[in-house]
Amino acid sequence: MRRIYDDELKTMHAQFTKMGLMVNQNILRAVESFINHDKDDAKKAKESDHAINNIEVEIEEMCFRLIALQQPVSSDLRSIITVMKASSDLERMGDHAVSIARSVIRAREQRSKRIPLVEEKIAQQANIVKRMVEEVMDAYVKVEAEEAYRIAKIDDEVDDLFSKINELCLKEMIQDPDVIQGGTDYIAVSRNLERMGDYVTNICERIVYLKTGVLAELN
């Protein structure tokens, strides 16, 4: 019986790790489709979100089943709660990737004017978010609280870039009315990336809780 329980816990952790990889791939696909104005890649990003949603439901059902049937001890219960909450964070990050993909489709249809400097900043912001997701998943696997604290601090860089992108877009929109629609989309994309950084920080908090049992506030 204990072996079956341990196997189910391992499956839960494996599914969560798989979900993290899927979300990170979709973030990259969505941002690249935006930078390259690639409508086909944007559609793929939208379609891929269904698989992310499905695996999140599977993880949630698995967690509820473990709690209801196995009555886990405190350390295992912490682990299950961590995965439930963190998988919800990942799912929301996936939703933000879809929002970016929708911006691509809208921009292609409206033929929005491009602002190269802003696109460069968005690419920089996206790379930081991508790195944060990769590192937080690694910290989760290794249950490294100190690493979680370090990763959470990187979110300040994402926030700073959002502010800079916002300022650049507003400046360009004032000077050239033709970039208003494009500028609005740039701000929306950057805002989506900024929110992703917040969700990574949430996962960092979950890792600290998993390791220490302490509910830390890292935002």
Residue pairs with C-beta under 8 A, 6 or more apart in sequence:
5 66
5 70
5 72
8 62
8 65
8 66
8 70
9 66
9 76
9 79
9 80
11 62
12 59
12 62
12 63
12 66
12 80
12 83
13 79
13 83
13 141
15 55
15 58
15 59
15 62
16 59
16 83
16 86
16 87
16 90
16 140
17 137
17 140
17 141
18 55
19 52
19 55
19 56
19 59
19 87
19 90
19 91
20 90
20 133
20 136
20 137
20 140
21 137
22 48
22 51
22 52
22 55
22 94
23 52
23 90
23 91
23 93
23 94
23 97
23 133
24 130
24 133
24 134
24 137
25 48
26 45
26 48
26 49
26 52
26 94
26 97
27 93
27 96
27 97
27 126
27 129
27 130
27 133
27 196
28 126
28 130
29 41
29 44
29 45
29 48
29 97
29 101
30 41
30 42
30 45
30 97
30 98
30 100
30 101
30 104
31 100
31 122
31 123
31 126
31 189
31 193
32 38
32 41
33 39
33 40
33 41
33 42
33 44
33 45
33 100
33 101
33 104
34 42
34 100
34 101
34 103
34 104
34 107
34 122
34 189
35 119
35 122
35 123
37 104
37 107
37 108
37 114
38 104
39 104
39 105
39 108
41 104
42 101
42 102
42 104
42 105
42 108
43 101
43 105
45 97
45 98
45 100
45 101
46 98
46 101
46 102
49 94
49 95
49 97
49 98
52 90
52 91
52 94
53 91
53 94
56 87
56 88
56 90
56 91
59 83
59 84
59 87
60 84
60 87
60 88
63 80
63 81
63 83
63 84
66 72
66 76
66 80
67 77
67 80
70 76
72 79
72 80
74 213
78 209
78 210
78 213
79 210
81 209
82 206
82 207
82 209
82 210
85 202
85 206
86 140
86 202
86 203
86 206
89 199
89 200
89 202
89 203
89 206
90 199
90 203
92 195
92 199
93 133
93 195
93 196
93 199
93 200
96 192
96 193
96 195
96 196
97 192
97 196
99 188
99 192
100 189
100 192
100 193
103 185
103 188
103 189
106 185
107 181
107 182
107 185
110 181
112 179
112 181
112 182
112 185
113 176
113 178
113 179
113 181
113 182
114 182
115 168
115 169
115 172
115 179
115 182
115 183
115 186
117 168
118 165
118 168
118 169
118 172
118 183
118 186
119 186
121 161
121 164
121 165
121 168
121 190
122 165
122 186
122 189
122 190
122 193
124 161
125 158
125 161
125 162
125 165
125 190
125 193
125 194
126 193
128 154
128 157
128 158
128 161
128 197
129 158
129 193
129 196
129 197
129 200
131 154
132 151
132 154
132 155
132 158
132 197
132 200
133 196
133 200
135 147
135 151
136 148
136 151
136 200
136 203
136 204
136 207
138 147
139 147
139 148
139 151
139 204
139 207
140 203
140 206
140 207
140 210
143 207
143 210
143 211
144 207
144 211
145 207
145 208
145 211
145 212
147 207
148 203
148 204
148 205
148 207
148 208
148 211
148 218
149 204
149 208
149 216
149 218
151 200
151 201
151 204
152 200
152 201
152 204
152 205
152 218
152 219
154 197
155 197
155 198
155 200
155 201
155 219
158 193
158 194
158 196
158 197
159 194
159 197
161 190
161 193
162 190
162 191
162 193
162 194
165 186
165 187
165 190
166 187
166 190
169 179
169 183
169 184
169 186
169 187
170 183
172 179
172 183
173 179
173 180
173 183
173 184
198 219
201 218
201 219
202 219
204 218
205 215
205 216
205 217
205 218
208 214
208 216
208 218
209 215
209 216
